[in-house]
Amino acid sequence: MRVDVLTLFTAMFDGPLNESILKRAQADGRLDAHIHDIRTYATDKHHTCDDAPFGGGAGMVMKIAPLAAAIEDISSADGAPAHVIYLTPDGTTLTQAIAQELSRKPRLMLICGHYEGIDERIRTRYVHQELSIGDYVLTGGELAAMVVIDAVARLLDGVISADSLAEESHSDSLLEYPHYTRPALWQEMPVPPVLRSGDHGKIAVWRRQQRLERTYLRRPELLSTAILDKADRAFLRSLGWYDSLWTQHPPRRAKPKAESE
């Protein structure tokens, strides 16, 4: 997969792209990342890329001409058409399902906004998809672009083993089970005995139930899209889950007793 990032701050990507899985994915030829400086497409001597908004108001807006020139020039650099994504707080929230969809595309182009954002005409003419990484505002789209690259690249064939991806959080609408390693006893905190039993059948059941319980207690809304069998449903009901009525009956937590009780 080729990924082109259009940004005003190219140096921000030096660290993330040269460490860990992203570095290995590039070395293996599975990820081809290119970081482009939008300023190089500005035609004035100061390489100006922002201007005051029409209608007044606080802040500046990224100019249309340099960004449009960058998109058109970089789009022609490879035979595969780019799927153009604009990182913005008002975009669709990135999910694991969206990351999986994007991992199947041959080429992505990520536009990092800054200041008050980009000229709306760029969004109208060039952008295929708008993404947000959460309900908060960042100073620019660079950090969001890094999140998208990481979330997508790790799903490319051969980057991470399929077994490691199978039971990750959100891979099937359930959160991941807890993990432990040696020592078996640390500061009077033991590893659950089932994990040291050697009984792989019991371990599988325990892990599945841990995933169900964590999802129920922390993100119960995810259960509405999870694939659950009879055993899953019976276990969840033992925790207080009400099948299709979960929206009316959120997880029940024990109330602390009053001092007088």
Secondary structure, 3 states (H helix, E strand, C coil): CEEEEEECCHHHHCCHHHCHHHHHHHHCCCCEEEEEEHHHHCCCCCCCCEECCCCCCCCCEECHHHHHHHHHHHHCCCCCCCEEEEEEEEEEECCHHHHHHHHCCCEEEEEECECCCECHHHHHHCCCEEEECCCCCCCECHHHHHHHHHHHHCCCCCCCCHHHHHCCCCCCCCCCCCCCCCCCEECCEECCHHHHCCCHHHHHHHHHHHHHHHHHHHCHHHHHCCCCCHHHHHHHHHHCCCHHHCCCCCCCCCCCCCCCC
